């Protein structure tokens, strides 16, 4: 990889305290949970990004998203003028999305189980890249066919303020600081809560460089 992503995976992570914080009836932040997987995960992530590079996607309303996106797994999430959807093929290459890395699958399944969701079987991973200033507006994850499985979200790189709202867009969201290695799991009665990310602040993470990468695993098909 070139540019800001060229030297991202060179050093050990800064350690965050390990612990579990409940943020909803069936929602948790697992602090530092991903750190034991980082050494295996980052080379696999590099391989995924070589096959399906980040790209700026456009919403059906014509808005270019500030976060760059790509996917891996059996299904990839995409958006364009015709709507939001999952697809078996990368619309840029017309090839199947890269396979879901083993380390990422193991991390997500174990995190889901530790948050009370046994038998999580992710088939899609949306990968977002946030540079300073990029954000994600409040939204629901509702393009999946079945809401019975949780969402597992892994944070890498720069800190972020995660907005975790209610079941209406107008509900005031919690503001939750997320750091490198944190994992958020929400499902059950919380599965369709609105959520988003405030604009990322300027900074350089010692492992990931001047960016945040977020990996969101779902059962989509």
C-alpha positions as CSV (number, residue, x, y, z in Angstrom):
1,X,0.0,0.0,0.0
2,X,1.1,3.5,-0.7
3,X,0.5,6.9,0.9
4,X,-0.8,7.1,4.5
5,X,-1.4,3.3,4.5
6,X,2.2,2.2,3.7
7,X,3.7,1.9,7.2
8,X,0.6,1.2,9.2
9,X,1.3,-2.2,10.5
10,X,4.9,-2.0,11.8
11,X,4.6,-1.6,15.6
12,X,2.8,-3.1,18.6
13,X,-0.3,-1.4,19.7
14,X,-0.6,1.0,22.6
15,X,-2.3,-1.0,25.3
16,X,-5.8,-0.1,26.5
17,X,-7.2,-1.4,29.8
18,X,-9.2,-4.5,29.2
19,X,-12.8,-4.5,30.4
20,X,-16.5,-4.6,29.5
21,X,-18.8,-1.6,29.6
22,X,-22.5,-2.0,29.1
23,X,-24.0,0.7,26.9
24,X,-27.5,-0.7,26.3
25,X,-29.7,-3.6,27.4
26,X,-27.8,-5.9,24.9
27,X,-24.9,-3.7,23.9
28,X,-21.3,-3.7,25.2
29,X,-18.0,-2.0,24.6
30,X,-15.2,-4.6,25.0
31,X,-12.2,-2.5,25.8
32,X,-8.9,-3.6,24.2
33,X,-10.6,-6.9,23.2
34,X,-9.0,-7.0,19.7
35,X,-5.4,-6.4,20.8
36,X,-4.5,-10.1,21.1
37,X,-5.6,-10.6,17.5
38,X,-3.7,-7.5,16.0
39,X,-0.5,-9.3,15.0
40,X,-2.5,-11.8,12.9
41,X,-5.2,-9.4,11.8
42,X,-3.2,-6.6,10.2
43,X,-1.4,-8.7,7.6
44,X,-4.7,-10.3,6.6
45,X,-6.3,-6.8,6.4
46,X,-3.4,-5.6,4.2
47,X,-4.2,-8.6,1.8
48,X,-7.9,-7.7,1.7
49,X,-7.2,-4.0,0.9
50,X,-4.8,-5.0,-1.9
51,X,-7.6,-7.0,-3.5
52,X,-10.4,-4.5,-2.8
53,X,-9.0,-1.0,-2.2
54,X,-10.9,1.7,-0.3
55,X,-13.2,3.9,-2.4
56,X,-15.5,6.9,-1.8
57,X,-19.1,5.8,-2.2
58,X,-22.1,7.9,-3.1
59,X,-25.4,7.7,-1.4
60,X,-28.7,7.4,-3.3
61,X,-29.2,11.1,-2.6
62,X,-25.9,12.0,-4.4
63,X,-23.9,12.6,-1.2
64,X,-20.3,11.4,-1.3
65,X,-19.5,9.7,2.0
66,X,-16.5,11.2,3.9
67,X,-15.4,7.7,5.1
68,X,-13.9,5.5,2.4
69,X,-15.3,2.0,2.3
70,X,-14.6,-1.5,1.1
71,X,-15.8,-5.0,2.2
72,X,-14.8,-8.6,2.6
73,X,-16.7,-11.8,3.1
74,X,-19.4,-13.5,1.1
75,X,-21.3,-10.3,0.8
76,X,-20.2,-6.7,0.6
77,X,-22.1,-3.6,1.3
78,X,-22.4,-0.9,-1.3
79,X,-24.3,2.2,-2.2
80,X,-24.9,4.2,-5.3
81,X,-27.7,6.1,-7.1
82,X,-29.8,2.9,-7.1
83,X,-29.8,2.4,-3.4
84,X,-28.1,0.6,-0.4
85,X,-27.6,-3.1,-0.8
86,X,-25.3,-6.1,-0.3
87,X,-23.7,-7.7,-3.3
88,X,-21.6,-10.9,-3.9
89,X,-19.4,-9.0,-6.3
90,X,-17.3,-5.9,-5.9
91,X,-18.9,-3.4,-8.3
92,X,-15.5,-1.9,-9.1
93,X,-13.8,-5.1,-10.1
94,X,-16.8,-7.4,-10.8
95,X,-15.0,-10.0,-8.8
96,X,-16.1,-11.7,-5.6
97,X,-15.2,-9.7,-2.5
98,X,-12.0,-11.0,-0.7
99,X,-12.7,-13.8,1.8
100,X,-13.3,-12.9,5.4
101,X,-9.9,-13.3,7.2
102,X,-9.7,-16.1,9.7
103,X,-8.4,-13.9,12.5
104,X,-11.2,-11.4,12.0
105,X,-13.9,-14.2,12.0
106,X,-12.5,-15.7,15.2
107,X,-12.3,-12.3,16.9
108,X,-15.9,-11.5,15.9
109,X,-17.4,-14.8,16.9
110,X,-15.7,-14.8,20.3
111,X,-16.6,-11.2,21.0
112,X,-20.2,-11.9,20.1
113,X,-20.2,-14.9,22.4
114,X,-18.7,-12.9,25.3
115,X,-21.4,-10.3,24.8
116,X,-24.1,-12.9,25.0
117,X,-24.7,-13.8,21.4
118,X,-23.7,-17.4,20.8
119,X,-23.3,-18.9,17.3
120,X,-22.6,-15.6,15.5
121,X,-21.8,-16.5,11.8
122,X,-20.7,-13.3,10.0
123,X,-20.8,-13.4,6.2
124,X,-20.1,-9.7,5.6
125,X,-17.5,-7.2,6.9
126,X,-17.8,-3.5,6.0
127,X,-14.4,-1.8,6.3
128,X,-14.5,2.0,6.8
129,X,-11.4,4.3,6.7
130,X,-11.8,7.6,8.5
131,X,-9.2,10.3,8.0
132,X,-9.3,13.4,10.3
133,X,-12.5,15.2,9.6
134,X,-14.4,12.2,8.3
135,X,-17.6,11.1,10.1
136,X,-20.6,8.9,9.8
137,X,-24.1,10.3,10.3
138,X,-26.6,8.6,12.5
139,X,-28.1,5.5,10.8
140,X,-29.4,2.0,11.3
141,X,-27.9,-1.2,10.0
142,X,-31.1,-2.5,8.3
143,X,-30.0,-3.9,4.9
144,X,-29.5,-7.4,6.4
145,X,-32.2,-10.0,5.9
146,X,-32.3,-11.1,9.5
147,X,-31.9,-8.9,12.5
148,X,-31.4,-11.9,14.9
149,X,-27.6,-11.7,14.7
150,X,-25.6,-8.9,16.4
151,X,-23.3,-6.3,14.9
152,X,-19.7,-6.6,15.9
153,X,-17.5,-3.5,15.3
154,X,-13.7,-3.4,15.7
155,X,-11.8,-0.1,16.1
156,X,-8.3,0.4,14.8
157,X,-6.1,3.5,14.8
158,X,-7.1,7.0,15.9
159,X,-9.7,7.5,18.7
160,X,-13.3,8.1,17.7
161,X,-16.4,9.4,19.5
162,X,-19.1,6.7,18.8
163,X,-22.7,8.0,18.8
164,X,-25.0,5.3,20.1
165,X,-28.6,6.4,19.9
166,X,-32.1,5.0,20.4
167,X,-34.6,3.5,18.0
168,X,-35.6,7.0,16.6
169,X,-33.2,9.3,14.9
170,X,-34.3,12.1,17.2
171,X,-33.3,10.2,20.4
172,X,-30.2,11.8,22.0
173,X,-27.2,9.5,21.5
174,X,-24.6,8.5,24.0
175,X,-21.1,9.7,23.2
176,X,-18.7,6.9,23.7
177,X,-14.9,7.2,23.2
178,X,-13.4,4.3,21.3
179,X,-9.7,3.4,21.0
180,X,-7.4,1.1,19.1
181,X,-8.5,-2.5,19.8
182,X,-11.9,-1.7,21.3
183,X,-14.8,-3.8,20.1
184,X,-18.5,-2.8,20.2
185,X,-21.2,-5.5,20.1
186,X,-24.9,-4.7,19.9
187,X,-27.9,-6.9,19.1
188,X,-31.2,-8.3,20.4
189,X,-33.5,-5.4,21.5
190,X,-30.7,-3.0,20.6
191,X,-30.1,-4.3,17.1
192,X,-31.7,-1.4,15.2
193,X,-30.5,1.5,17.4
194,X,-29.2,4.5,15.5
195,X,-25.4,5.0,15.6
196,X,-22.7,7.0,14.0
197,X,-19.2,8.5,14.4
198,X,-18.4,12.2,15.1
199,X,-15.7,13.8,13.0
200,X,-12.3,12.2,13.7
201,X,-9.8,14.6,15.2
202,X,-6.3,15.2,13.8
203,X,-3.6,12.8,15.0
204,X,-1.2,10.0,14.1
205,X,-1.6,6.6,15.7
206,X,1.7,4.8,16.2
207,X,0.4,1.6,14.5
208,X,-2.2,2.8,12.0
209,X,-1.0,6.3,11.1
210,X,-3.2,9.3,10.6
211,X,-6.5,7.4,10.3
212,X,-9.1,5.2,11.9
213,X,-10.1,1.9,10.4
214,X,-13.4,0.3,11.5
215,X,-14.4,-3.3,10.7
216,X,-18.1,-4.0,11.1
217,X,-19.1,-7.6,10.9
218,X,-22.7,-8.7,10.2
219,X,-24.8,-11.7,9.1
220,X,-26.3,-10.2,6.0
221,X,-27.5,-13.1,3.9
